[in-house]
Amino acid sequence: MQGSEDLAALRQEIVYLLRQQMEALDSPLGLTDARLSKCYERQARVHELREKLQAAISAEPEVVSTSQKTSTLEQTSPLNAGASI
């Protein structure tokens, strides 16, 4: 289940970064140039992570559907029918 752990880790990092963004925007100290720069860095990182997450999610069904097709083919194969007798 390494894939689901990777997805969870990506989601956790995205949530963490978004919370930092909210804290920076809600700060009573205001947005200095340095804080604004950090916000842009976090925003870029969130974008990268979302792309990775989307790619990982898009790739998952292909693996599942391929394994389902294989198991269906294995079950209906005449070679396997003789093995179960």
N, CA, C and O atoms as a GROMACS GRO file, in nm:
protein
  340
    1MET      N    1   0.082  -0.120   0.000
    1MET     CA    2   0.000   0.000   0.000
    1MET      C    3   0.086   0.126   0.000
    1MET      O    4   0.045   0.230   0.051
    2GLN      N    5   0.202   0.116  -0.056
    2GLN     CA    6   0.294   0.229  -0.062
    2GLN      C    7   0.230   0.346  -0.136
    2GLN      O    8   0.251   0.462  -0.099
    3GLY      N    9   0.152   0.317  -0.241
    3GLY     CA   10   0.088   0.423  -0.317
    3GLY      C   11  -0.007   0.507  -0.234
    3GLY      O   12  -0.006   0.629  -0.243
    4SER      N   13  -0.089   0.441  -0.153
    4SER     CA   14  -0.183   0.517  -0.070
    4SER      C   15  -0.110   0.596   0.038
    4SER      O   16  -0.154   0.704   0.077
    5GLU      N   17   0.002   0.543   0.087
    5GLU     CA   18   0.082   0.618   0.185
    5GLU      C   19   0.144   0.741   0.120
    5GLU      O   20   0.152   0.847   0.183
    6ASP      N   21   0.189   0.727  -0.004
    6ASP     CA   22   0.245   0.841  -0.077
    6ASP      C   23   0.139   0.949  -0.100
    6ASP      O   24   0.165   1.068  -0.084
    7LEU      N   25   0.019   0.906  -0.137
    7LEU     CA   26  -0.090   1.001  -0.158
    7LEU      C   27  -0.124   1.074  -0.028
    7LEU      O   28  -0.146   1.195  -0.028
    8ALA      N   29  -0.127   1.001   0.081
    8ALA     CA   30  -0.157   1.062   0.211
    8ALA      C   31  -0.049   1.163   0.249
    8ALA      O   32  -0.079   1.270   0.301
    9ALA      N   33   0.076   1.129   0.222
    9ALA     CA   34   0.187   1.220   0.253
    9ALA      C   35   0.178   1.348   0.169
    9ALA      O   36   0.202   1.457   0.220
   10LEU      N   37   0.143   1.334   0.042
   10LEU     CA   38   0.126   1.452  -0.044
   10LEU      C   39   0.014   1.540   0.008
   10LEU      O   40   0.029   1.662   0.016
   11ARG      N   41  -0.098   1.479   0.043
   11ARG     CA   42  -0.211   1.555   0.095
   11ARG      C   43  -0.175   1.626   0.225
   11ARG      O   44  -0.212   1.742   0.246
   12GLN      N   45  -0.104   1.557   0.313
   12GLN     CA   46  -0.065   1.617   0.441
   12GLN      C   47   0.025   1.738   0.420
   12GLN      O   48   0.010   1.840   0.487
   13GLU      N   49   0.119   1.726   0.326
   13GLU     CA   50   0.209   1.839   0.301
   13GLU      C   51   0.132   1.957   0.241
   13GLU      O   52   0.158   2.072   0.276
   14ILE      N   53   0.038   1.929   0.152
   14ILE     CA   54  -0.043   2.036   0.094
   14ILE      C   55  -0.123   2.108   0.203
   14ILE      O   56  -0.126   2.230   0.207
   15VAL      N   57  -0.186   2.031   0.292
   15VAL     CA   58  -0.264   2.091   0.401
   15VAL      C   59  -0.174   2.174   0.491
   15VAL      O   60  -0.210   2.285   0.531
   16TYR      N   61  -0.057   2.122   0.524
   16TYR     CA   62   0.038   2.195   0.608
   16TYR      C   63   0.076   2.329   0.544
   16TYR      O   64   0.075   2.433   0.611
   17LEU      N   65   0.109   2.326   0.416
   17LEU     CA   66   0.148   2.449   0.346
   17LEU      C   67   0.032   2.548   0.338
   17LEU      O   68   0.052   2.669   0.354
   18LEU      N   69  -0.087   2.498   0.315
   18LEU     CA   70  -0.203   2.588   0.307
   18LEU      C   71  -0.233   2.651   0.443
   18LEU      O   72  -0.274   2.767   0.451
   19ARG      N   73  -0.213   2.574   0.549
   19ARG     CA   74  -0.231   2.632   0.684
   19ARG      C   75  -0.129   2.742   0.709
   19ARG      O   76  -0.161   2.846   0.767
   20GLN      N   77  -0.006   2.720   0.665
   20GLN     CA   78   0.096   2.825   0.679
   20GLN      C   79   0.056   2.949   0.601
   20GLN      O   80   0.078   3.062   0.647
   21GLN      N   81  -0.002   2.929   0.483
   21GLN     CA   82  -0.047   3.043   0.402
   21GLN      C   83  -0.154   3.122   0.478
   21GLN      O   84  -0.149   3.245   0.484
   22MET      N   85  -0.249   3.050   0.536
   22MET     CA   86  -0.356   3.117   0.610
   22MET      C   87  -0.301   3.193   0.730
   22MET      O   88  -0.343   3.305   0.758
   23GLU      N   89  -0.206   3.132   0.800
   23GLU     CA   90  -0.146   3.200   0.915
   23GLU      C   91  -0.074   3.327   0.872
   23GLU      O   92  -0.083   3.430   0.939
   24ALA      N   93  -0.002   3.320   0.760
   24ALA     CA   94   0.070   3.437   0.711
   24ALA      C   95  -0.027   3.548   0.672
   24ALA      O   96  -0.004   3.666   0.700
   25LEU      N   97  -0.136   3.510   0.607
   25LEU     CA   98  -0.233   3.610   0.563
   25LEU      C   99  -0.312   3.669   0.679
   25LEU      O  100  -0.354   3.784   0.674
   26ASP      N  101  -0.333   3.591   0.784
   26ASP     CA  102  -0.407   3.638   0.901
   26ASP      C  103  -0.319   3.706   1.006
   26ASP      O  104  -0.369   3.755   1.107
   27SER      N  105  -0.190   3.708   0.983
   27SER     CA  106  -0.097   3.761   1.082
   27SER      C  107  -0.122   3.910   1.108
   27SER      O  108  -0.139   3.989   1.015
   28PRO      N  109  -0.124   3.946   1.236
   28PRO     CA  110  -0.141   4.089   1.268
   28PRO      C  111  -0.017   4.171   1.231
   28PRO      O  112  -0.021   4.294   1.230
   29LEU      N  113   0.092   4.103   1.201
   29LEU     CA  114   0.216   4.173   1.165
   29LEU      C  115   0.213   4.222   1.020
   29LEU      O  116   0.298   4.302   0.980
   30GLY      N  117   0.116   4.175   0.942
   30GLY     CA  118   0.107   4.218   0.803
   30GLY      C  119   0.200   4.138   0.712
   30GLY      O  120   0.276   4.053   0.758
   31LEU      N  121   0.191   4.168   0.585
   31LEU     CA  122   0.274   4.098   0.487
   31LEU      C  123   0.394   4.185   0.450
   31LEU      O  124   0.382   4.284   0.377
   32THR      N  125   0.507   4.147   0.502
   32THR     CA  126   0.631   4.213   0.463
   32THR      C  127   0.676   4.150   0.330
   32THR      O  128   0.619   4.051   0.286
   33ASP      N  129   0.776   4.207   0.270
   33ASP     CA  130   0.830   4.149   0.146
   33ASP      C  131   0.878   4.007   0.169
   33ASP      O  132   0.858   3.920   0.084
   34ALA      N  133   0.942   3.984   0.283
   34ALA     CA  134   0.994   3.851   0.314
   34ALA      C  135   0.880   3.750   0.330
   34ALA      O  136   0.887   3.638   0.280
   35ARG      N  137   0.774   3.790   0.400
   35ARG     CA  138   0.660   3.701   0.420
   35ARG      C  139   0.587   3.674   0.288
   35ARG      O  140   0.544   3.562   0.262
   36LEU      N  141   0.575   3.776   0.208
   36LEU     CA  142   0.511   3.761   0.078
   36LEU      C  143   0.593   3.667  -0.011
   36LEU      O  144   0.537   3.585  -0.084
   37SER      N  145   0.723   3.679  -0.004
   37SER     CA  146   0.812   3.590  -0.080
   37SER      C  147   0.792   3.444  -0.037
   37SER      O  148   0.786   3.355  -0.121
   38LYS      N  149   0.782   3.421   0.094
   38LYS     CA  150   0.757   3.287   0.146
   38LYS      C  151   0.621   3.234   0.098
   38LYS      O  152   0.607   3.116   0.067
   39CYS      N  153   0.522   3.323   0.093
   39CYS     CA  154   0.390   3.283   0.045
   39CYS      C  155   0.398   3.236  -0.100
   39CYS      O  156   0.338   3.134  -0.136
   40TYR      N  157   0.472   3.309  -0.182
   40TYR     CA  158   0.487   3.268  -0.322
   40TYR      C  159   0.559   3.134  -0.334
   40TYR      O  160   0.525   3.051  -0.418
   41GLU      N  161   0.660   3.113  -0.249
   41GLU     CA  162   0.732   2.985  -0.250
   41GLU      C  163   0.638   2.871  -0.211
   41GLU      O  164   0.638   2.766  -0.275
   42ARG      N  165   0.558   2.892  -0.106
   42ARG     CA  166   0.463   2.788  -0.065
   42ARG      C  167   0.359   2.763  -0.173
   42ARG      O  168   0.322   2.649  -0.200
   43GLN      N  169   0.313   2.871  -0.236
   43GLN     CA  170   0.214   2.857  -0.342
   43GLN      C  171   0.270   2.772  -0.457
   43GLN      O  172   0.200   2.686  -0.511
   44ALA      N  173   0.394   2.795  -0.494
   44ALA     CA  174   0.458   2.717  -0.600
   44ALA      C  175   0.472   2.571  -0.559
   44ALA      O  176   0.451   2.481  -0.640
   45ARG      N  177   0.507   2.549  -0.433
   45ARG     CA  178   0.521   2.411  -0.383
   45ARG      C  179   0.386   2.340  -0.381
   45ARG      O  180   0.378   2.222  -0.417
   46VAL      N  181   0.281   2.408  -0.339
   46VAL     CA  182   0.147   2.349  -0.339
   46VAL      C  183   0.109   2.311  -0.483
   46VAL      O  184   0.052   2.204  -0.506
   47HIS      N  185   0.140   2.396  -0.577
   47HIS     CA  186   0.110   2.367  -0.718
   47HIS      C  187   0.182   2.241  -0.763
   47HIS      O  188   0.122   2.155  -0.828
   48GLU      N  189   0.311   2.228  -0.730
   48GLU     CA  190   0.388   2.108  -0.765
   48GLU      C  191   0.328   1.983  -0.703
   48GLU      O  192   0.312   1.880  -0.769
   49LEU      N  193   0.293   1.993  -0.576
   49LEU     CA  194   0.236   1.878  -0.504
   49LEU      C  195   0.100   1.838  -0.561
   49LEU      O  196   0.070   1.719  -0.571
   50ARG      N  197   0.020   1.936  -0.598
   50ARG     CA  198  -0.111   1.905  -0.657
   50ARG      C  199  -0.095   1.834  -0.790
   50ARG      O  200  -0.171   1.743  -0.822
   51GLU      N  201   0.005   1.875  -0.868
   51GLU     CA  202   0.031   1.807  -0.996
   51GLU      C  203   0.075   1.663  -0.972
   51GLU      O  204   0.030   1.571  -1.041
   52LYS      N  205   0.162   1.642  -0.873
   52LYS     CA  206   0.206   1.506  -0.838
   52LYS      C  207   0.089   1.422  -0.791
   52LYS      O  208   0.075   1.306  -0.831
   53LEU      N  209   0.006   1.480  -0.707
   53LEU     CA  210  -0.110   1.410  -0.654
   53LEU      C  211  -0.206   1.371  -0.767
   53LEU      O  212  -0.255   1.258  -0.772
   54GLN      N  213  -0.232   1.465  -0.857
   54GLN     CA  214  -0.322   1.437  -0.969
   54GLN      C  215  -0.264   1.328  -1.058
   54GLN      O  216  -0.338   1.240  -1.103
   55ALA      N  217  -0.135   1.332  -1.084
   55ALA     CA  218  -0.072   1.229  -1.166
   55ALA      C  219  -0.080   1.092  -1.100
   55ALA      O  220  -0.106   0.992  -1.166
   56ALA      N  221  -0.059   1.089  -0.970
   56ALA     CA  222  -0.065   0.963  -0.896
   56ALA      C  223  -0.207   0.907  -0.895
   56ALA      O  224  -0.227   0.786  -0.911
   57ILE      N  225  -0.304   0.994  -0.876
   57ILE     CA  226  -0.444   0.950  -0.874
   57ILE      C  227  -0.485   0.902  -1.014
   57ILE      O  228  -0.556   0.802  -1.026
   58SER      N  229  -0.442   0.972  -1.117
   58SER     CA  230  -0.476   0.934  -1.254
   58SER      C  231  -0.414   0.801  -1.292
   58SER      O  232  -0.472   0.726  -1.370
   59ALA      N  233  -0.297   0.772  -1.239
   59ALA     CA  234  -0.226   0.648  -1.272
   59ALA      C  235  -0.285   0.528  -1.199
   59ALA      O  236  -0.276   0.416  -1.248
   60GLU      N  237  -0.345   0.549  -1.082
   60GLU     CA  238  -0.398   0.438  -1.002
   60GLU      C  239  -0.504   0.353  -1.074
   60GLU      O  240  -0.490   0.231  -1.075
   61PRO      N  241  -0.608   0.411  -1.133
   61PRO     CA  242  -0.710   0.328  -1.196
   61PRO      C  243  -0.656   0.241  -1.309
   61PRO      O  244  -0.707   0.131  -1.332
   62GLU      N  245  -0.553   0.287  -1.379
   62GLU     CA  246  -0.494   0.208  -1.486
   62GLU      C  247  -0.437   0.079  -1.431
   62GLU      O  248  -0.455  -0.027  -1.491
   63VAL      N  249  -0.370   0.087  -1.318
   63VAL     CA  250  -0.313  -0.033  -1.256
   63VAL      C  251  -0.424  -0.127  -1.212
   63VAL      O  252  -0.414  -0.248  -1.233
   64VAL      N  253  -0.528  -0.073  -1.151
   64VAL     CA  254  -0.639  -0.154  -1.103
   64VAL      C  255  -0.710  -0.219  -1.220
   64VAL      O  256  -0.739  -0.339  -1.217
   65SER      N  257  -0.741  -0.141  -1.325
   65SER     CA  258  -0.814  -0.197  -1.437
   65SER      C  259  -0.731  -0.301  -1.510
   65SER      O  260  -0.785  -0.400  -1.559
   66THR      N  261  -0.601  -0.281  -1.519
   66THR     CA  262  -0.514  -0.379  -1.583
   66THR      C  263  -0.514  -0.508  -1.504
   66THR      O  264  -0.523  -0.616  -1.564
   67SER      N  265  -0.505  -0.501  -1.372
   67SER     CA  266  -0.505  -0.622  -1.292
   67SER      C  267  -0.641  -0.691  -1.297
   67SER      O  268  -0.647  -0.814  -1.293
   68GLN      N  269  -0.750  -0.614  -1.307
   68GLN     CA  270  -0.883  -0.674  -1.318
   68GLN      C  271  -0.896  -0.746  -1.451
   68GLN      O  272  -0.952  -0.855  -1.457
   69LYS      N  273  -0.846  -0.685  -1.559
   69LYS     CA  274  -0.853  -0.749  -1.690
   69LYS      C  275  -0.772  -0.878  -1.688
   69LYS      O  276  -0.817  -0.980  -1.741
   70THR      N  277  -0.655  -0.874  -1.627
   70THR     CA  278  -0.570  -0.992  -1.622
   70THR      C  279  -0.640  -1.104  -1.546
   70THR      O  280  -0.641  -1.218  -1.591
   71SER      N  281  -0.698  -1.071  -1.432
   71SER     CA  282  -0.762  -1.177  -1.355
   71SER      C  283  -0.885  -1.231  -1.428
   71SER      O  284  -0.914  -1.350  -1.416
   72THR      N  285  -0.958  -1.147  -1.502
   72THR     CA  286  -1.071  -1.195  -1.580
   72THR      C  287  -1.023  -1.286  -1.692
   72THR      O  288  -1.083  -1.391  -1.717
   73LEU      N  289  -0.916  -1.247  -1.757
   73LEU     CA  290  -0.860  -1.330  -1.863
   73LEU      C  291  -0.811  -1.462  -1.808
   73LEU      O  292  -0.829  -1.567  -1.870
   74GLU      N  293  -0.748  -1.458  -1.692
   74GLU     CA  294  -0.698  -1.581  -1.631
   74GLU      C  295  -0.813  -1.674  -1.596
   74GLU      O  296  -0.800  -1.796  -1.611
   75GLN      N  297  -0.924  -1.620  -1.551
   75GLN     CA  298  -1.038  -1.702  -1.510
   75GLN      C  299  -1.106  -1.766  -1.631
   75GLN      O  300  -1.157  -1.878  -1.621
   76THR      N  301  -1.109  -1.696  -1.746
   76THR     CA  302  -1.179  -1.748  -1.862
   76THR      C  303  -1.087  -1.822  -1.960
   76THR      O  304  -1.134  -1.875  -2.060
   77SER      N  305  -0.960  -1.825  -1.931
   77SER     CA  306  -0.865  -1.890  -2.021
   77SER      C  307  -0.888  -2.041  -2.023
   77SER      O  308  -0.903  -2.101  -1.917
   78PRO      N  309  -0.890  -2.103  -2.141
   78PRO     CA  310  -0.904  -2.247  -2.149
   78PRO      C  311  -0.789  -2.322  -2.080
   78PRO      O  312  -0.806  -2.434  -2.032
   79LEU      N  313  -0.674  -2.259  -2.075
   79LEU     CA  314  -0.560  -2.323  -2.008
   79LEU      C  315  -0.585  -2.335  -1.859
   79LEU      O  316  -0.548  -2.436  -1.799
   80ASN      N  317  -0.646  -2.234  -1.799
   80ASN     CA  318  -0.676  -2.238  -1.656
   80ASN      C  319  -0.794  -2.328  -1.626
   80ASN      O  320  -0.804  -2.380  -1.515
   81ALA      N  321  -0.886  -2.349  -1.722
   81ALA     CA  322  -1.002  -2.435  -1.700
   81ALA      C  323  -0.956  -2.579  -1.676
   81ALA      O  324  -1.013  -2.649  -1.593
   82GLY      N  325  -0.855  -2.623  -1.750
   82GLY     CA  326  -0.804  -2.757  -1.733
   82GLY      C  327  -0.731  -2.775  -1.603
   82GLY      O  328  -0.727  -2.885  -1.549
   83ALA      N  329  -0.672  -2.667  -1.551
   83ALA     CA  330  -0.595  -2.676  -1.427
   83ALA      C  331  -0.685  -2.694  -1.305
   83ALA      O  332  -0.642  -2.748  -1.203
   84SER      N  333  -0.811  -2.648  -1.316
   84SER     CA  334  -0.899  -2.657  -1.200
   84SER      C  335  -0.971  -2.792  -1.193
   84SER      O  336  -1.039  -2.819  -1.094
   85ILE      N  337  -0.958  -2.877  -1.295
   85ILE     CA  338  -1.025  -3.007  -1.296
   85ILE      C  339  -0.950  -3.107  -1.214
   85ILE      O  340  -0.991  -3.222  -1.203
   0.00000   0.00000   0.00000
